[in-house]
Amino acid sequence: MNEVSFVERRNADWQKLTLLSDKAEYGIRQLTNAEFQDFVRTYRRVVADLAAARTQSSNSELIVFLNDLVARAYTVLYKAPRKGFWKGLQGGIENSARTVRKLKWFVAASAGIFLLSILFAYTALKINPKTLDAIVPPGMMRSAFDEWKTGKFEKKKLTESLAMTNFYAANNPTVALQTGATSAGTFGISTAYSLYQNGLLMGALAHELEPHGRVGYLILNVSPHGVTEISGIIIAGAAGLYIGWSILIPGRRKRGEALAQAAKDGIVVLVTGVMMMYLAAPIEGFFSFNASIPDWLKATFAVTSAIAWFFFWFGVGRNEEEAAQ
């Protein structure tokens, strides 16, 4: 091969393919129809040039140049089209629902720990009320218990509701994140303990309100945001349990490999739980504890939320293959 002659004859196509690749860097749709046809024809000719250089030339620099040019053009040509914001958001939401369904047994385990801890606290206090200090140490939300016993909330100004929303949006997602994220270093034990602690508080509160006839009042005022918030903490817990389980029982894989594989689904589920806590924050700040909201509206909102989440978890992102299982 006369390399000088080869380069002089073919350089125009190489330059053309470089320019077209530059223009299509952010998607092949950046090219007009005529440019796209020209891109494909030029790409094929340059591929042939690369094959000729590999078989007939010992010039490594030329071969590397053509190989990089062809590889770049190939990436541009076969790259998946960029999704718009709304398409990307829809895909993320669907993937969230699918992944939570995939980890359904860990969601069930997380819910079980939370609910059993509620039952444990309530039963323990029923048997011996003096155990309250062990379950909920003095000063730890005990003042909130007294407020619940009054059976009424004060009307809040807009600025107060906004401040509480900001507090819930800062605090509650952090709790969910800690519940799931600390599992890798504790084999899921910290996740289980966090779920247990949250359940203890609910069980103790229910027991303390029962003599005052306020259990129904508790459920009514917690449910509007609780449907989303409690589901969020349970789902975040499922992520932590799944990651912890993958490290504790890695099977034939190395623990590092098991963690890396579990993290792909675990992070999706954890982020889902955290986002649910953000969604619950304005409901809690403006709606649930607002004395001006009638009870029937709170109950209706809670039931509607539960139904909506049910259809979301069991219906969104379900493809034909998954439906057939």
HELIX and SHEET records of a PDB file:
HELIX    1   1 GLU A    3  LYS A   23  1                                  21    
HELIX    2   2 ILE A   28  GLN A   30  5                                   3    
HELIX    3   3 ASN A   33  GLN A   56  1                                  24    
HELIX    4   4 SER A   60  TYR A   78  1                                  19    
HELIX    5   5 PHE A   85  LYS A  102  1                                  18    
HELIX    6   6 LYS A  104  ILE A  127  1                                  24    
HELIX    7   7 PRO A  129  THR A  131  5                                   3    
HELIX    8   8 LEU A  132  ILE A  135  1                                   4    
HELIX    9   9 ARG A  142  THR A  150  1                                   9    
HELIX   10  10 LEU A  158  ALA A  181  1                                  24    
HELIX   11  11 ILE A  189  LEU A  209  1                                  21    
HELIX   12  12 GLU A  210  HIS A  212  5                                   3    
HELIX   13  13 VAL A  215  LEU A  248  1                                  34    
HELIX   14  14 ARG A  255  ILE A  283  1                                  29    
HELIX   15  15 GLU A  284  SER A  288  3                                   5    
HELIX   16  16 ASP A  295  GLY A  315  1                                  21    
HELIX   17  17 GLU A  320  ALA A  324  1                                   5    
END                                                                             
